[in-house]
Amino acid sequence: MQNDTNNRQGRLFLALFLSLAIWMGINYFFFPPQPPKPKAVNESPKTEGSEKDKTTTTDPKAEIKKANAELPKLKPVKPEEEKTFALKTDSFLVRFSSLGGRITEYYIKDHKEPDGSEFVIAKNPKFQIEFDGQTEKAVELTRGQGFDFNIIEDKDTIPFSAYNLVNFSSNYNAETKTVTFEAPSLDGKFTIQKKFQFFPSENYFKFHLTLKNRTSETIHISPTKSDVYFRSFSSLGPILKKKEDFNDRDNAHYFRYYYLDGSFKDHVDGTTTQGFFDNLFGSNEGKDTRYEIKKGSNDKVDFVGTGSRYFIGVIDPLDDKPAGVLLDNRKGNETGVLLVYDNWKLGPGEEVNLDYAAYVGVRELDGTAFRDSKLDPKINKDSVFAGLSESLDKSFNQGITTPLRNGIVWILKKIYLVIPNYGWAIVIFAILFKLAFYPLNKKQAESMKKMQELSPQIKLINEKYADDPKLKQEKTIELYKKNGTNPMAGCLPMLIQIPIFIALYTAFSDTVDLWNSPFLWIKDLSEPDTVFTTPKLAFIGALAINILPLIMVATQVVQSKMTTVSTDPNQKMMMYMMPVIMLYFFWSMPAGVTMYWTMQNILSIAQQVYTNKFVKSDDKKPNPSGPTPANNASAVARPGFRNQNKKKK
């Protein structure tokens, strides 16, 4: 932004501050810095499916085998002995395997929303799959790793659970959409029963875990008489590009989170949770930093989960709350967040029953709403989901502007119902937004016109009092007051738009509706509008050529020339620097965001042209008190004033 303030340096610093505020705000909320790397203390194997750590030659599979060397030998499962089940709901496709008694594949598919509108997720032909003998359009969320829902007795084997090699006895009740698995523990002292219950119209499913002592003596669930860990969701998908092509923004789209002690925490996948102060003064010297256990001091765990750009998976213990969470700090981890239960002891014949609610779906408030009121615990106290956390909306991880963001998404969807193209919906939204703030924008445009009219007078004051900054400032303020001009009037619309811009970024970046939505030459409004990628170049690699940011910067230059009135070289330099800064900001932003900003520039240019041509300024009469320097400057600027004086002579 290039507006006059009380002096030239003030204008320069204000413009710099606003540009840095936008830059820092965007980077802080959307491109968080990577946490410092943990020290290589007893480096553990990486998660299956993660990239191989080039700093070590350790084979992860060999380490897993080593970690389980002392466990009871398990008989290998023959392919013909493994049972699989395929389950369908209105929104999801789920595959189960008796090997591990786990979910092996979880898909979200095209479906109808409760209001009758179509939810189309698989717009790209590559998402067409064969499922249970039928062709379906669906997107996998399990990243080829599945969801375990198994206990782990030894944290040194994380994320691997030895029960993933156990072939559970199993059955499927198609009427109640319930899959049940049962198997003895590794030492044979207790049984494990797992039940997954799905509901046709819901995005939630119910999970029930039962552990029962089969002996006549008291036993510990963990052989080491320590904590027991429960792993549900691993890192969530889908993976939208090759991992080697990931940048910081891509990495930030995959995260894990937990709600413990009344506080929500989230961390980027594949990184440590250790911060700067955790490693200060060697505080972690000699400690095993691969894993971190956090336990609540007052409240226990409310829920944990994982998230990706458009989806979340969250598990909420409904009754017996876990004592804490376990976090995997190893580089490249895709472990998710594990629940930690204190030392479990079971008396002879005793059993423990744990109920969980699990949500898998879009990162939208509408997604977490119950379709069947009988299942909604807020309406029906006897619902099977009674005890569901009221803070699940925090798991969306969409920042402090979430209410604004949700409002923007709601408006876009309403426009889409009338004009079924999100590109045109963004254009219409930009126009509506401009109209909503018309009074402020009108005031800004009129202020810019007045400032342009006063520019010659300001120039004379700057020249006359170049050696006396204080007096120059006083005379400039006097000129502003006399002409009823407030140089800060043009800043208010920009300041208001900063939080709205942040909300727009999350709305256009993380709204699944825009994913794979085309517009004109743009293939995907949720990604940059790359039309060409150069071969790899020295030092910078391959360069994506994007059209929209160039158009946006061109409109920014035009707008700057129309609103910049200062002749200060520093101010002019800032005018030329701002488009470069904006180009850097917007080059890799989603096309939807860039298109919105471009539309705002175009509308602002149109309004300024109209104001300059048709809106008349209220000229103030000269001050009769005497020919002050400001008055003389004003006289020079008025057309015909100098000629009138000559005629009088």
C-alpha positions in Angstrom: 0.0 0.0 0.0 1.3 3.5 -0.9 -0.5 6.2 0.9 0.8 9.5 2.4 1.2 9.7 6.1 2.4 12.6 8.1 5.9 12.4 6.5 7.8 10.5 3.9 9.6 8.2 6.3 6.3 7.5 8.0 4.7 6.5 4.7 7.7 4.2 3.9 7.6 2.5 7.3 3.8 2.1 7.2 3.9 0.4 3.8 6.8 -1.8 4.9 5.0 -2.7 8.1 1.8 -3.7 6.3 3.7 -5.8 3.7 5.7 -7.5 6.4 2.5 -8.0 8.5 0.9 -9.9 5.6 4.1 -11.9 5.0 4.6 -12.8 8.6 0.9 -13.5 9.1 0.7 -15.9 6.2 4.0 -17.7 7.1 3.0 -18.0 10.8 -0.5 -19.4 10.2 0.0 -21.4 7.1 3.7 -22.1 6.6 4.9 -22.8 10.1 8.6 -23.2 10.4 10.0 -26.7 10.8 10.9 -27.5 14.4 14.6 -28.1 15.1 15.8 -31.6 14.4 16.2 -33.9 17.5 19.6 -35.1 18.4 20.4 -38.6 17.1 20.0 -40.4 20.4 19.4 -44.1 19.9 18.0 -43.4 16.5 15.0 -45.7 15.9 13.7 -47.1 12.6 11.5 -44.9 10.5 7.8 -45.5 9.9 6.8 -47.8 7.1 6.0 -45.8 4.1 8.2 -42.8 5.0 11.2 -41.8 3.0 14.5 -43.5 3.9 16.7 -41.4 6.1 19.8 -40.8 4.1 21.9 -40.3 7.3 21.6 -43.9 8.4 21.9 -47.2 6.7 19.7 -49.0 9.2 17.0 -51.1 7.6 13.7 -50.3 9.3 12.3 -53.8 8.8 15.4 -55.3 10.3 15.0 -53.0 13.4 11.3 -54.0 13.8 12.3 -57.7 13.6 15.0 -57.0 16.2 12.6 -55.2 18.5 10.2 -58.1 18.4 12.9 -60.9 18.7 11.9 -61.7 22.2 8.1 -61.8 21.5 6.4 -65.2 21.3 6.8 -66.7 17.8 3.7 -66.2 15.7 2.7 -68.7 13.1 2.7 -67.1 9.6 -0.7 -66.6 8.2 -1.4 -68.4 5.0 -3.1 -66.3 2.3 -6.1 -68.6 2.3 -6.6 -68.2 6.0 -6.8 -64.4 5.9 -10.4 -63.1 5.7 -11.3 -59.8 4.2 -14.5 -57.8 4.5 -15.8 -54.9 2.3 -18.3 -52.5 3.9 -20.1 -49.6 2.3 -22.0 -46.6 3.7 -23.5 -43.6 2.0 -20.2 -41.8 2.1 -17.4 -44.4 2.6 -15.9 -47.6 1.4 -14.0 -49.6 4.0 -11.9 -52.8 3.7 -11.0 -54.9 6.7 -8.6 -57.8 7.2 -8.5 -60.5 9.9 -4.7 -60.2 9.8 -4.4 -57.7 12.6 -8.1 -57.3 12.9 -7.6 -53.9 11.3 -8.9 -51.5 8.6 -6.7 -51.9 5.5 -8.3 -49.3 3.2 -10.6 -46.4 3.9 -12.1 -44.4 1.0 -14.4 -41.3 0.9 -16.7 -41.4 -2.2 -19.0 -39.2 -4.1 -22.4 -39.0 -2.3 -25.4 -36.9 -1.6 -25.4 -34.4 1.3 -28.4 -34.2 3.7 -29.7 -31.1 1.8 -29.8 -33.1 -1.4 -26.7 -31.5 -3.0 -24.1 -33.6 -4.6 -20.7 -34.0 -2.9 -18.2 -34.7 -5.6 -14.8 -35.7 -4.3 -13.4 -37.9 -7.1 -13.4 -35.3 -10.0 -10.2 -36.7 -11.4 -10.5 -40.0 -13.4 -7.5 -41.4 -11.5 -9.7 -41.8 -8.4 -11.9 -44.5 -10.1 -11.5 -47.8 -8.3 -13.0 -51.3 -8.3 -14.6 -52.1 -4.9 -16.6 -55.2 -4.1 -17.2 -56.0 -7.7 -18.4 -52.4 -8.6 -16.7 -49.4 -10.1 -16.6 -46.5 -7.6 -15.4 -42.9 -7.6 -13.5 -42.6 -4.3 -10.4 -41.2 -2.7 -8.3 -43.3 -0.3 -7.4 -41.7 3.0 -5.3 -44.5 4.5 -2.3 -43.8 2.3 -1.8 -47.6 1.7 -1.0 -48.1 5.4 -4.4 -48.8 6.9 -5.6 -47.9 10.4 -4.4 -50.3 13.2 -6.7 -49.8 16.2 -4.4 -52.2 18.0 -2.6 -52.0 21.4 1.2 -51.8 21.6 2.9 -53.2 24.7 6.4 -52.0 24.0 7.1 -48.4 22.7 10.3 -49.5 21.1 8.3 -51.3 18.4 6.2 -48.2 17.5 4.6 -47.8 15.1 4.5 -51.5 14.5 2.1 -53.6 16.6 2.8 -57.2 17.0 -0.9 -57.8 16.8 -0.8 -56.8 13.1 0.7 -60.3 12.5 -2.1 -62.0 14.5 -4.9 -63.6 12.5 -8.0 -62.7 14.4 -11.2 -64.8 14.3 -13.7 -62.5 12.6 -17.3 -62.1 11.5 -19.4 -59.4 9.8 -23.0 -58.6 10.5 -24.3 -56.9 7.3 -27.6 -55.8 9.0 -25.9 -53.8 11.7 -22.7 -53.1 9.7 -20.6 -54.4 12.5 -17.2 -56.2 12.0 -16.0 -58.2 15.0 -12.4 -59.5 15.6 -11.2 -61.6 18.5 -7.8 -63.2 19.3 -5.7 -64.2 22.4 -2.9 -62.0 23.5 0.7 -62.7 22.6 1.3 -64.5 25.9 -2.2 -66.1 25.9 -3.2 -64.6 29.2 -6.0 -62.4 28.0 -8.3 -62.1 25.0 -8.7 -59.1 22.7 -12.0 -58.3 21.1 -12.5 -55.4 18.7 -15.8 -54.2 17.2 -16.2 -51.7 14.4 -19.8 -50.5 14.0 -20.7 -48.2 11.1 -23.9 -46.3 10.4 -25.3 -45.9 6.8 -25.6 -42.1 6.7 -23.0 -41.0 9.3 -19.4 -39.9 9.0 -18.8 -41.4 12.5 -18.2 -45.0 13.4 -18.1 -46.7 16.8 -15.2 -48.8 18.0 -15.3 -51.0 21.1 -12.3 -52.7 22.7 -12.5 -55.5 25.3 -9.6 -57.0 27.1 -10.4 -60.0 29.3 -8.2 -62.0 31.7 -8.3 -65.7 30.9 -6.3 -66.8 33.9 -6.9 -67.3 37.6 -4.4 -64.7 38.7 -3.9 -61.0 38.4 -2.1 -60.0 35.3 -0.5 -56.9 33.7 -1.5 -56.1 30.2 2.1 -54.9 29.5 4.7 -57.5 30.3 7.0 -54.7 31.4 4.4 -53.5 33.9 4.5 -50.1 32.3 2.1 -48.0 30.1 0.1 -49.6 27.3 -0.2 -47.7 24.0 -3.2 -47.7 21.6 -2.7 -46.6 18.0 -5.7 -45.8 15.8 -5.1 -43.4 12.9 -1.7 -43.1 11.1 -1.0 -40.1 8.9 -4.0 -39.3 6.8 -4.1 -39.0 3.0 -4.4 -38.5 0.2 -0.9 -37.8 -0.9 -1.4 -35.2 -3.7 2.1 -35.3 -5.1 5.4 -37.1 -4.8 7.1 -36.6 -1.5 10.3 -35.5 -3.1 8.4 -32.6 -4.6 7.0 -31.4 -1.3 7.7 -27.9 -0.1 7.1 -26.3 3.3 3.5 -25.6 2.4 2.9 -29.2 1.4 4.4 -30.5 4.6 2.2 -28.2 6.7 -0.9 -29.8 5.1 -0.2 -33.1 7.1 -0.5 -32.9 10.8 -1.3 -34.7 14.1 -3.0 -33.3 17.1 -4.4 -34.0 20.5 -6.6 -32.3 23.1 -5.1 -32.8 26.6 -5.6 -31.0 29.9 -8.1 -28.6 28.2 -5.5 -27.5 25.6 -5.3 -28.3 21.9 -1.8 -29.0 20.4 -0.9 -29.9 16.8 2.4 -30.7 15.1 3.4 -31.2 11.5 3.9 -34.9 10.5 7.4 -36.2 10.1 8.9 -33.7 12.5 9.8 -33.7 16.2 7.7 -32.0 18.8 10.8 -30.9 20.7 11.1 -27.1 20.6 14.0 -24.7 21.1 13.7 -24.5 24.9 13.5 -28.3 25.2 17.1 -28.6 23.8 18.4 -25.5 25.5 21.5 -25.9 27.7 21.7 -29.6 26.9 18.4 -30.3 28.8 17.9 -33.4 26.7 21.4 -34.6 26.9 21.5 -38.4 27.4 17.7 -38.7 27.0 15.9 -40.8 24.5 14.1 -38.1 22.4 12.7 -40.5 19.9 9.4 -40.6 21.8 7.7 -38.1 24.1 4.9 -39.0 26.5 2.6 -36.2 27.8 0.2 -36.8 30.6 -2.5 -34.5 31.9 -2.2 -32.9 35.3 -5.9 -32.1 35.7 -7.9 -33.3 32.7 -7.1 -36.4 30.8 -7.1 -36.9 27.0 -10.2 -35.7 25.3 -9.4 -36.8 21.7 -6.5 -37.3 19.3 -6.2 -37.5 15.6 -4.4 -36.8 12.3 -5.3 -34.4 9.5 -4.5 -33.6 5.9 -5.3 -30.7 3.6 -9.0 -31.5 3.3 -9.7 -34.4 5.8 -9.3 -35.3 9.4 -9.5 -38.6 11.3 -10.2 -38.2 15.1 -10.8 -40.8 17.8 -12.6 -39.8 21.0 -12.6 -42.1 24.1 -16.1 -41.9 25.4 -15.7 -43.4 28.9 -12.4 -44.4 30.4 -10.2 -41.5 29.4 -6.5 -42.3 28.6 -3.9 -40.8 30.9 -1.9 -39.2 28.2 -0.5 -39.3 24.6 2.7 -40.6 23.0 4.3 -38.6 20.3 6.8 -40.0 17.8 9.7 -37.5 17.3 11.7 -39.4 14.7 12.3 -37.7 11.4 9.8 -38.7 8.7 7.4 -40.3 11.2 3.9 -41.0 10.0 2.8 -42.6 13.3 0.0 -40.3 14.4 -0.8 -39.8 18.1 -1.0 -42.8 20.4 -3.2 -43.0 23.5 -1.4 -43.9 26.7 -3.0 -45.9 29.4 -1.5 -46.3 32.9 -0.4 -49.7 34.0 -3.4 -51.9 33.4 -4.0 -54.8 35.9 -6.8 -57.3 35.5 -7.9 -59.6 38.2 -9.0 -63.2 37.6 -11.7 -63.2 35.0 -11.8 -59.4 35.0 -12.3 -57.4 31.8 -12.0 -53.8 30.7 -14.4 -52.3 28.1 -13.5 -49.2 26.2 -15.8 -47.3 23.9 -14.6 -44.8 21.2 -16.2 -42.6 18.7 -14.3 -42.1 15.5 -14.9 -39.4 12.9 -13.4 -39.6 9.4 -14.3 -36.9 6.9 -13.9 -33.4 5.6 -12.4 -30.6 7.7 -15.8 -28.8 7.8 -18.3 -28.2 10.6 -21.0 -29.6 8.4 -19.2 -32.9 8.1 -19.2 -33.5 11.9 -23.0 -32.9 12.1 -25.1 -36.0 12.7 -27.5 -37.0 9.9 -29.7 -39.1 12.2 -30.9 -37.1 15.2 -31.3 -40.4 17.2 -27.5 -40.7 17.1 -26.8 -37.1 18.0 -25.8 -37.1 21.7 -26.9 -33.4 22.0 -30.4 -34.5 21.1 -30.5 -38.1 22.4 -28.8 -38.6 25.7 -29.0 -42.4 25.2 -27.1 -42.3 21.9 -24.3 -44.7 21.4 -22.1 -41.7 21.0 -23.0 -40.2 24.4 -20.0 -38.5 25.9 -18.7 -37.2 22.5 -16.4 -34.2 23.0 -17.9 -30.8 22.4 -14.5 -29.5 21.2 -14.0 -31.6 18.1 -14.2 -28.5 15.9 -10.8 -27.6 17.2 -9.4 -30.5 15.2 -10.1 -28.7 12.0 -6.8 -26.7 12.7 -7.9 -23.8 10.6 -6.6 -20.9 12.7 -8.2 -18.0 14.6 -10.1 -16.8 11.6 -12.2 -20.0 11.4 -15.6 -18.2 11.8 -14.8 -15.8 8.9 -13.5 -18.7 6.9 -16.7 -20.8 7.5 -18.8 -17.8 6.5 -16.8 -17.4 3.2 -17.2 -21.1 2.4 -21.0 -20.9 3.1 -21.4 -18.0 0.7 -19.3 -19.7 -2.0 -21.5 -22.9 -1.7 -24.7 -20.8 -2.0 -23.4 -19.1 -5.1 -22.3 -22.4 -6.5 -25.9 -23.7 -6.3 -26.9 -20.9 -8.7 -23.8 -20.9 -10.9 -22.2 -24.4 -10.7 -18.6 -23.2 -11.2 -16.3 -22.2 -8.3 -14.3 -19.9 -10.5 -17.3 -17.7 -11.3 -18.4 -18.1 -7.6 -15.1 -16.5 -6.6 -15.5 -13.7 -9.1 -19.1 -13.0 -7.8 -17.9 -13.2 -4.2 -15.2 -10.6 -4.9 -17.8 -8.3 -6.3 -20.2 -8.8 -3.4 -17.3 -8.2 -1.0 -16.4 -5.0 -2.7 -20.1 -3.8 -2.5 -20.3 -4.8 1.2 -17.3 -2.5 1.9 -18.4 0.2 -0.6 -18.6 3.0 2.0 -15.0 2.4 3.1 -13.7 1.9 -0.4 -15.5 5.1 -1.5 -13.8 7.0 1.3 -10.4 5.5 0.3 -10.8 6.4 -3.4 -11.9 10.0 -2.5 -8.9 10.3 -0.1 -6.6 9.2 -2.9 -8.0 11.8 -5.2 -7.6 14.6 -2.7 -4.1 13.5 -2.0 -3.3 13.6 -5.7 -4.7 17.1 -5.9 -2.5 18.2 -3.0 0.6 16.5 -4.3 2.1 19.7 -5.9 1.6 21.6 -2.6 3.1 18.8 -0.6 6.1 18.9 -3.0 6.6 22.6 -2.4 6.4 22.2 1.4 9.0 19.4 1.1 11.3 21.5 -0.9 10.9 24.7 1.2 11.4 23.0 4.6 13.8 20.2 3.6 16.2 21.3 6.4 13.5 21.5 9.1 11.6 18.2 9.3 9.6 19.2 12.3 8.3 22.4 10.7 7.7 20.5 7.4 5.6 18.0 9.3 3.6 20.8 11.0 2.9 22.5 7.7 1.9 19.3 6.0 -0.5 18.5 8.8 -1.9 22.1 8.5 -2.4 21.6 4.8 -4.3 18.3 5.4 -6.5 19.8 8.0 -7.3 22.9 5.9 -8.4 20.7 3.0 -10.3 18.2 5.2 -8.0 15.3 4.2 -7.0 12.4 6.3 -4.0 10.5 4.8 -4.8 7.5 7.0 -8.3 7.2 5.5 -7.0 4.9 2.8 -5.4 2.4 5.3 -8.6 1.2 7.0 -9.9 -0.9 4.2 -6.5 -2.6 3.9 -6.3 -3.2 7.7 -9.8 -4.8 7.6 -8.8 -7.0 4.7 -5.8 -8.6 6.5 -7.8 -11.0 8.7 -10.2 -11.5 5.8 -7.4 -12.3 3.5 -6.1 -15.0 6.0 -9.6 -16.4 6.2 -9.8 -16.4 2.4 -6.5 -18.3 2.2 -7.8 -21.1 4.4 -11.2 -21.1 2.7 -9.7 -21.4 -0.8 -6.8 -23.6 0.2 -8.5 -26.2 2.5 -12.0 -26.4 1.1 -12.4 -29.7 -0.6 -15.0 -28.3 -3.0 -12.3 -26.3 -4.8 -10.0 -29.3 -5.1 -9.7 -30.3 -8.8 -12.2 -27.5 -9.8 -11.3 -26.0 -13.2 -11.9 -22.5 -14.4 -10.8 -21.1 -17.8 -7.2 -22.2 -18.3 -6.9 -23.1 -14.6 -7.0 -26.9 -14.0 -7.3 -26.7 -10.2 -8.4 -23.7 -8.2 -6.8 -25.1 -5.1 -3.3 -25.1 -6.8 -1.2 -22.6 -8.6 -2.3 -22.1 -12.3 0.9 -23.6 -13.7 0.8 -23.7 -17.5 4.3 -24.8 -18.1 7.2 -26.2 -16.0 10.7 -25.5 -17.2 13.4 -28.2 -17.3 15.6 -28.2 -14.2 17.8 -25.1 -14.0 21.1 -24.6 -12.2 20.7 -23.6 -8.6 16.9 -23.1 -8.7 15.7 -26.4 -10.2 12.5 -26.6 -12.3 10.5 -23.4 -12.4 6.7 -23.4 -12.7 5.3 -20.7 -15.0 2.1 -19.3 -13.5 -0.1 -16.8 -15.3 -2.4 -15.4 -12.6 0.3 -14.0 -10.3 1.7 -12.0 -13.3 -1.8 -10.6 -14.1 -2.3 -9.8 -10.4 1.0 -7.9 -10.2 0.2 -6.0 -13.3 -3.0 -4.8 -11.8 -1.1 -4.0 -8.6 1.3 -1.8 -10.5 -1.6 0.1 -12.2 -3.4 0.6 -8.9 -0.1 1.8 -7.2 0.4 4.4 -9.9 -3.1 5.6 -9.5 -2.9 6.0 -5.7 0.7 7.0 -5.1 1.1 10.7 -4.8 4.5 11.2 -3.3 7.6 12.2 -5.3 9.9 10.9 -2.6 12.5 8.5 -4.2 12.1 6.1 -1.3 8.4 6.0 -1.7 8.8 5.4 -5.5 11.2 2.6 -4.7 8.7 1.1 -2.3 6.1 1.3 -5.1 8.2 -0.8 -7.4 9.2 -3.2 -4.6 5.7 -4.0 -3.5 4.8 -5.8 -6.7 7.9 -7.9 -6.4 7.0 -8.8 -2.8 3.4 -9.6 -3.8 4.7 -11.7 -6.7 6.7 -13.7 -4.2 3.7 -14.1 -1.9 1.3 -15.2 -4.6 3.5 -17.2 -6.9 2.7 -20.6 -5.3 -0.6 -19.7 -3.8 -3.8 -21.5 -4.8 -5.3 -20.0 -8.0 -8.5 -19.2 -6.2 -6.7 -16.9 -3.7 -4.8 -15.1 -6.5 -7.9 -14.7 -8.6 -9.8 -13.2 -5.8 -7.0 -10.7 -5.1 -6.7 -9.8 -8.8 -10.4 -9.2 -9.0 -10.1 -6.9 -6.0 -7.4 -4.9 -7.7 -9.4 -4.6 -10.9 -12.5 -3.4 -9.0 -10.4 -0.9 -7.0 -8.9 0.5 -10.3 -12.4 0.9 -11.7 -13.6 2.6 -8.6 -10.6 5.0 -8.6 -11.1 5.8 -12.3 -14.8 6.6 -11.6 -13.9 8.7 -8.6 -11.2 10.7 -10.4 -13.5 11.4 -13.3 -17.0 12.0 -11.8 -16.6 12.8 -8.1 -15.9 16.4 -7.4 -13.7 17.4 -4.5 -14.8 20.0 -1.9 -12.1 22.7 -2.4 -11.4 24.7 0.7 -11.0 28.5 0.3 -7.7 30.1 1.1 -7.1 31.0 4.7 -7.7 34.8 5.0 -5.4 35.1 7.9 -2.3 35.6 5.8 0.0 34.1 3.2 1.4 31.2 5.1 3.8 29.0 3.3 1.1 26.4 3.0 -1.2 29.0 1.5 1.4 30.0 -1.0 1.9 26.4 -1.9 -1.9 26.0 -2.3 -2.0 29.0 -4.6 0.6 27.6 -6.9 -1.4 24.4 -7.3 -4.7 26.1 -8.2 -5.3 26.5 -12.0 -5.5 30.2 -13.0 -4.4 31.6 -9.6 -1.0 32.7 -10.8 -2.5 34.2 -14.0 -5.1 36.2 -11.9 -2.2 37.8 -9.9 -0.5 38.8 -13.1 -3.6 40.5 -14.4 -4.0 42.5 -11.2 -0.5 43.7 -11.7 
